[in-house]
Amino acid sequence: MAIALLIWGATIAFSLICGTILCYKVEKSKVKRWGYSGKLFK
């Protein structure tokens, strides 16, 4: 039971980290594409 809980927690942590990295990359590319207008929306 403890092992299953550990795997479940690790899976959630991993997906959160991956999501954060993806969002960060998308934000960076958006800012590069839009330039100044991207800064205004933040």
GIBEL-V375496 format. One record per backbone hydrogen bond with DSSP energy under -1.0 kcal/mol. CO is the residue of the C=O (numbers start at 0). NH is the residue of the N-H. Records with the same first field share a line. If there is no record, write none. Layout:
BEGIN
CO: NH ; NH
END
This chain:
BEGIN
0: 4
1: 5
2: 6
3: 7
4: 8
5: 9
6: 10
7: 11
8: 12
9: 13
10: 14
11: 15
12: 16
13: 17
14: 18
15: 19
16: 20
17: 21
18: 22
19: 23
20: 24
21: 25
22: 26
23: 27
24: 28
25: 29
26: 30
27: 31
28: 32
29: 33
30: 34
33: 36
35: 39
36: 40
END
